[in-house]
Amino acid sequence: MSVTIREFGERMTGEKVNIYHLENKSGAFAEVTQFGAILVKLCVPDKNGILTDVVLGYDDLDGYEVNSCFFGATIGRNGNRIAGAKLFLDGKEVVLPQNENENNLHSGPDGFEKKVWKEEEVSQERNSVTFSYLSPDGEKGFPGEFRVSVRYEFTDENELKIRYTGICDEDTVANLTNHSYFNLSGEGSGSILDQNLKIMASRYTPVKDNKAIPTGEYAPVEGTPMDFTSYKVIGKDIEEPFDQLLFTGGFDHNYVVDNYAKGNIHPIASAYSDKTGITMTVSTDCPCVQFYAGNFIKKENGKNGHVYGKRDGFCLETQVEPNAVNEETFHSPVLKAGDHYNSNTAYRFSVK
């Protein structure tokens, strides 16, 4: 295993940004950049042993400085939506920027995915890199000085492990996630609608309307197009005239995973491509996962001259429920002052 570092590009400010190549003993590798703590490449063998890049992205730093789709991004302080871009902490109203309808989405604009993270540690033994970022008090409206880190580790078993840690000097919101878009037939290969997905979740959080804020209830997936409790081709039900799919233009919903126990990392989803045989298993200690089918990708000039379009990648974003900070019955994303934030997600690849 080895970690190597090279320059990825230079920002308009003149600041140089590095990229980190994490290669295991088989030659499979991941590449991550300190800009946005973004996953740029994830190359794993297909059924014929050919290394295949399974994440959408850009060739250079310029692409990630725009990155309106959040390709590969570390999202924070809060992943997903907060209704009305407002929340209450300790009896005080916290106002956030409105960047999607009147909601706040992914803590933007210009959230953690647009910051240059500090190289904290490179471990050859673990085949990992750890980035850190100091989010100042009041950044995007969130209270407290939040010291946060993310560690990417790539194992000899072709498993990409992501660990988030943090601490804040005031009560705040902490709900970090990774926003990679996967295509298990390879980035740039076209639609993911023929790929198979299983989500170990018998419930999901339906949304009110096309603004995609949950109603606050848990609903069963059984008997609906939302059911992925056994393997199903992603495209099978995506065009069904079901209100939830009509609201969001296809799958873009939060699933409440089965058998959740705080601190317990367990498999919550699996997907595979018949074309390449590549299988991905997602494990996490988070209570929920957002399945997004790439409904709003529009002519993105991606890696290797590829132009990505609608549904050319899918996301499985581990998290608490959208708008959880405003719903008492949801899992709380509130991090109390002085407490330690710790969240883990892993993507493991094999062939079938």
C-alpha positions as CSV (number, residue, x, y, z in Angstrom):
1,M,0.0,0.0,0.0
2,S,1.2,3.5,-0.6
3,V,0.1,7.1,-0.5
4,T,1.6,9.6,-3.0
5,I,1.0,13.3,-3.3
6,R,1.0,15.6,-6.3
7,E,-0.2,19.1,-7.1
8,F,-3.8,19.1,-8.4
9,G,-4.0,22.7,-9.4
10,E,-3.9,26.3,-8.4
11,R,-6.8,28.4,-7.3
12,M,-7.5,31.8,-8.8
13,T,-6.1,33.2,-5.5
14,G,-2.8,31.5,-6.3
15,E,-3.2,28.9,-3.6
16,K,-1.9,25.5,-4.6
17,V,-4.0,22.4,-3.9
18,N,-2.7,18.8,-3.7
19,I,-4.3,15.5,-4.6
20,Y,-3.6,12.2,-2.7
21,H,-3.3,8.9,-4.4
22,L,-4.2,5.9,-2.1
23,E,-3.2,2.6,-3.8
24,N,-3.5,-0.8,-2.4
25,K,-1.5,-4.0,-3.1
26,S,-3.6,-5.0,-6.1
27,G,-3.2,-1.6,-7.8
28,A,-6.7,-0.4,-7.2
29,F,-6.8,3.2,-5.9
30,A,-8.7,6.2,-4.6
31,E,-7.7,9.8,-5.2
32,V,-8.8,12.6,-2.9
33,T,-8.0,16.3,-2.9
34,Q,-7.7,18.7,-0.1
35,F,-10.0,21.1,-1.9
36,G,-13.4,20.3,-0.4
37,A,-11.9,17.0,0.9
38,I,-13.4,15.6,-2.3
39,L,-13.2,12.1,-3.7
40,V,-12.0,12.5,-7.2
41,K,-11.4,8.9,-8.4
42,L,-12.2,5.4,-7.2
43,C,-10.7,2.8,-9.5
44,V,-11.5,-0.8,-8.7
45,P,-11.3,-4.0,-10.8
46,D,-14.2,-5.3,-12.9
47,K,-15.0,-9.0,-13.5
48,N,-12.2,-9.1,-16.2
49,G,-9.7,-7.4,-13.8
50,I,-9.8,-4.1,-15.6
51,L,-9.5,-1.1,-13.3
52,T,-12.7,1.0,-13.6
53,D,-13.4,4.4,-12.2
54,V,-16.8,4.3,-10.6
55,V,-17.3,7.9,-9.4
56,L,-18.3,10.9,-11.5
57,G,-16.1,14.0,-11.3
58,Y,-13.8,16.4,-13.1
59,D,-10.3,16.2,-14.5
60,D,-9.0,19.3,-12.8
61,L,-9.4,21.8,-9.9
62,D,-11.3,24.3,-12.1
63,G,-14.2,21.8,-12.4
64,Y,-14.5,21.3,-8.7
65,E,-14.4,25.1,-8.0
66,V,-17.8,25.2,-9.7
67,N,-19.1,21.7,-9.1
68,S,-22.8,22.5,-8.9
69,C,-23.7,18.8,-8.6
70,F,-21.4,18.3,-5.5
71,F,-19.5,15.5,-7.2
72,G,-17.4,13.6,-4.6
73,A,-17.9,16.4,-2.1
74,T,-17.6,16.4,1.7
75,I,-20.8,18.1,2.8
76,G,-21.0,20.1,6.1
77,R,-21.9,21.2,8.6
78,N,-25.2,19.7,7.6
79,G,-26.0,17.4,4.7
80,N,-29.4,17.7,3.0
81,R,-32.1,20.2,3.5
82,I,-33.2,22.5,6.3
83,A,-36.7,23.9,5.8
84,G,-37.0,27.6,5.4
85,A,-33.2,27.8,6.1
86,K,-34.0,28.3,9.8
87,L,-33.6,26.3,12.9
88,F,-33.7,26.8,16.7
89,L,-30.8,26.0,19.0
90,D,-31.0,26.7,22.8
91,G,-34.1,28.7,22.2
92,K,-32.4,31.0,19.7
93,E,-33.3,31.2,16.0
94,V,-30.5,30.4,13.6
95,V,-30.8,31.8,10.1
96,L,-29.0,30.1,7.2
97,P,-28.6,31.1,3.6
98,Q,-31.4,30.1,1.2
99,N,-29.9,28.3,-1.7
100,E,-32.7,25.9,-2.9
101,N,-36.2,27.3,-3.1
102,E,-36.4,29.0,0.3
103,N,-34.5,26.1,2.0
104,N,-30.9,25.5,2.9
105,L,-29.3,22.7,1.0
106,H,-26.0,21.1,2.0
107,S,-25.1,24.2,4.2
108,G,-24.4,26.2,1.1
109,P,-23.7,28.1,-0.9
110,D,-19.9,27.5,-0.7
111,G,-20.0,25.0,2.1
112,F,-17.2,22.6,3.2
113,E,-16.9,21.4,-0.4
114,K,-15.5,24.8,-1.4
115,K,-12.9,25.1,1.4
116,V,-9.2,24.1,1.2
117,W,-8.7,21.6,4.0
118,K,-5.4,21.2,5.8
119,E,-3.4,18.0,5.4
120,E,-3.4,16.7,9.0
121,E,-1.9,13.3,8.6
122,V,-0.7,10.9,5.9
123,S,-0.4,7.3,7.0
124,Q,1.5,4.8,4.8
125,E,0.7,2.0,7.1
126,R,-3.1,2.7,7.0
127,N,-3.0,3.9,3.4
128,S,-4.9,7.0,4.5
129,V,-5.0,10.7,4.5
130,T,-6.7,12.9,7.1
131,F,-7.8,16.4,6.3
132,S,-9.0,19.0,8.9
133,Y,-10.9,22.3,8.7
134,L,-11.7,25.0,11.2
135,S,-15.2,26.3,10.6
136,P,-15.4,29.7,12.3
137,D,-18.3,30.7,14.6
138,G,-21.2,31.9,12.5
139,E,-20.0,30.4,9.2
140,K,-23.2,30.1,7.0
141,G,-25.1,31.1,10.2
142,F,-24.1,28.0,12.3
143,P,-23.0,28.7,15.8
144,G,-19.7,27.8,17.4
145,E,-16.1,27.2,16.2
146,F,-16.2,23.7,14.8
147,R,-13.0,21.8,14.4
148,V,-13.7,18.9,12.0
149,S,-11.6,16.3,10.2
150,V,-12.2,13.6,7.6
151,R,-10.1,10.6,7.1
152,Y,-10.0,8.6,3.8
153,E,-8.6,5.1,4.1
154,F,-8.4,2.6,1.2
155,T,-7.8,-1.0,2.2
156,D,-6.4,-4.1,0.5
157,E,-10.0,-5.4,0.4
158,N,-11.0,-2.5,-1.9
159,E,-12.9,-0.8,0.8
160,L,-12.9,3.0,1.0
161,K,-13.5,4.0,4.6
162,I,-14.5,7.5,5.5
163,R,-14.4,8.7,9.1
164,Y,-15.6,12.2,10.3
165,T,-14.7,13.6,13.7
166,G,-15.2,17.0,15.2
167,I,-15.8,19.2,18.3
168,C,-17.5,22.5,18.7
169,D,-17.3,25.1,21.5
170,E,-21.1,25.8,21.2
171,D,-24.1,23.7,20.5
172,T,-24.3,23.3,16.7
173,V,-25.4,21.0,13.9
174,A,-23.1,18.2,12.8
175,N,-24.3,15.9,10.0
176,L,-21.5,15.3,7.5
177,T,-21.8,13.1,4.5
178,N,-20.1,12.3,1.2
179,H,-21.8,13.2,-2.0
180,S,-20.1,10.9,-4.5
181,Y,-22.1,9.8,-7.6
182,F,-21.5,6.2,-8.4
183,N,-21.8,4.4,-11.8
184,L,-20.7,0.8,-11.4
185,S,-20.4,0.4,-15.1
186,G,-17.8,3.1,-15.0
187,E,-18.0,6.9,-15.0
188,G,-19.0,8.2,-18.4
189,S,-20.7,4.9,-19.4
190,G,-24.1,6.4,-19.5
191,S,-27.3,5.8,-17.5
192,I,-27.4,3.9,-14.1
193,L,-31.0,2.9,-14.7
194,D,-30.0,-0.7,-15.5
195,Q,-28.0,-1.2,-12.3
196,N,-29.3,-3.1,-9.4
197,L,-29.8,-1.6,-5.9
198,K,-30.8,-3.0,-2.5
199,I,-31.4,-0.7,0.5
200,M,-31.9,-2.4,3.9
201,A,-34.7,-0.1,4.9
202,S,-38.4,-0.9,5.3
203,R,-39.3,2.7,5.9
204,Y,-38.6,6.1,4.3
205,T,-39.5,9.7,4.9
206,P,-42.0,11.0,2.4
207,V,-41.8,14.6,1.3
208,K,-44.5,17.2,1.3
209,D,-44.1,18.5,-2.2
210,N,-41.5,19.4,-4.8
211,K,-39.4,21.3,-2.2
212,A,-38.5,17.9,-0.8
213,I,-38.9,18.6,2.9
214,P,-40.1,15.5,4.8
215,T,-43.6,15.4,6.3
216,G,-42.2,14.3,9.6
217,E,-43.5,10.7,9.3
218,Y,-42.0,7.4,8.6
219,A,-43.8,5.5,5.9
220,P,-43.5,1.8,4.8
221,V,-41.9,1.1,1.5
222,E,-43.8,-2.1,1.0
223,G,-46.3,-2.0,-1.8
224,T,-44.8,1.2,-3.3
225,P,-42.2,2.1,-5.9
226,M,-39.9,3.1,-3.0
227,D,-39.3,-0.5,-2.1
228,F,-35.6,-1.6,-2.5
229,T,-35.7,-4.2,0.3
230,S,-34.6,-6.7,-2.3
231,Y,-32.5,-6.1,-5.4
232,K,-34.3,-4.1,-8.0
233,V,-33.2,-2.4,-11.2
234,I,-33.0,1.3,-10.5
235,G,-35.0,2.2,-13.6
236,K,-37.9,-0.3,-12.9
237,D,-40.2,2.1,-11.1
238,I,-38.6,5.4,-11.5
239,E,-41.2,6.8,-14.0
240,E,-44.2,5.5,-12.1
241,P,-47.0,8.1,-11.5
242,F,-46.4,8.0,-7.8
243,D,-46.7,11.3,-6.0
244,Q,-43.3,11.0,-4.2
245,L,-41.5,10.4,-7.5
246,L,-43.4,13.2,-9.2
247,F,-42.4,15.6,-6.5
248,T,-38.7,15.0,-6.9
249,G,-38.3,14.0,-10.5
250,G,-37.4,10.4,-9.6
251,F,-35.8,8.9,-6.5
252,D,-34.4,11.5,-4.2
253,H,-35.5,10.3,-0.8
254,N,-34.2,9.5,2.7
255,Y,-34.4,5.9,3.8
256,V,-34.5,4.9,7.5
257,V,-32.2,1.9,7.8
258,D,-33.2,-1.2,9.6
259,N,-31.4,-2.5,12.7
260,Y,-29.9,0.9,13.5
261,A,-28.0,1.0,16.8
262,K,-25.9,4.1,17.8
263,G,-22.2,3.5,17.0
264,N,-22.8,0.2,15.2
265,I,-21.4,0.1,11.7
266,H,-23.4,-2.4,9.5
267,P,-24.3,-2.9,5.9
268,I,-27.2,-0.7,4.8
269,A,-27.2,-0.9,1.0
270,S,-25.7,-2.8,-1.9
271,A,-25.6,-2.3,-5.7
272,Y,-24.1,-4.0,-8.7
273,S,-23.7,-3.7,-12.5
274,D,-24.3,-6.7,-14.7
275,K,-22.0,-5.2,-17.3
276,T,-18.9,-5.0,-15.2
277,G,-19.8,-7.3,-12.3
278,I,-18.7,-4.6,-9.9
279,T,-20.6,-4.8,-6.6
280,M,-20.6,-2.1,-4.0
281,T,-21.7,-2.6,-0.3
282,V,-22.3,0.5,1.8
283,S,-21.8,0.2,5.6
284,T,-22.4,3.0,8.1
285,D,-23.2,3.9,11.7
286,C,-25.7,6.5,10.5
287,P,-29.5,6.0,10.9
288,C,-30.4,7.0,7.4
289,V,-29.3,7.2,3.8
290,Q,-30.4,9.5,1.0
291,F,-30.8,7.7,-2.3
292,Y,-30.5,10.1,-5.2
293,A,-30.8,8.9,-8.8
294,G,-29.1,11.8,-10.4
295,N,-32.3,13.3,-11.7
296,F,-30.9,16.8,-12.2
297,I,-27.5,16.2,-13.8
298,K,-27.5,18.3,-17.0
299,K,-24.6,18.2,-19.5
300,E,-21.8,18.3,-17.1
301,N,-18.4,18.2,-18.7
302,G,-16.7,15.5,-16.6
303,K,-13.6,13.4,-16.6
304,N,-11.9,12.0,-19.7
305,G,-14.0,14.1,-22.1
306,H,-17.2,12.5,-20.9
307,V,-20.4,14.6,-20.7
308,Y,-22.7,13.5,-17.9
309,G,-26.4,13.7,-18.2
310,K,-29.6,12.9,-16.3
311,R,-29.2,9.7,-14.2
312,D,-25.6,8.9,-15.2
313,G,-24.8,8.4,-11.5
314,F,-26.5,7.7,-8.2
315,C,-25.7,8.8,-4.6
316,L,-26.1,7.0,-1.3
317,E,-25.5,9.7,1.2
318,T,-25.4,8.5,4.8
319,Q,-26.9,10.9,7.3
320,V,-29.7,11.7,9.7
321,E,-33.1,12.6,8.2
322,P,-33.5,15.8,6.1
323,N,-34.7,18.7,8.3
324,A,-34.1,16.6,11.3
325,V,-33.0,19.6,13.4
326,N,-36.6,20.9,13.1
327,E,-38.4,17.5,13.7
328,E,-38.4,16.2,17.3
329,T,-39.3,12.6,16.2
330,F,-36.2,12.4,13.8
331,H,-32.6,11.6,14.9
332,S,-31.1,14.7,16.2
333,P,-28.1,16.2,14.4
334,V,-27.4,18.6,17.3
335,L,-23.8,18.4,18.6
336,K,-23.5,19.7,22.2
337,A,-20.7,22.0,23.1
338,G,-17.5,20.0,24.0
339,D,-19.0,16.7,22.8
340,H,-17.1,14.7,20.2
341,Y,-18.7,14.0,16.8
342,N,-17.9,10.7,15.2
343,S,-19.4,9.2,12.0
344,N,-18.3,6.4,9.8
345,T,-19.2,5.2,6.3
346,A,-17.5,2.6,4.1
347,Y,-17.9,1.6,0.4
348,R,-16.6,-1.9,-0.3
349,F,-16.1,-3.2,-3.8
350,S,-16.0,-6.8,-5.1
351,V,-17.1,-8.6,-8.3
352,K,-19.9,-11.1,-9.1
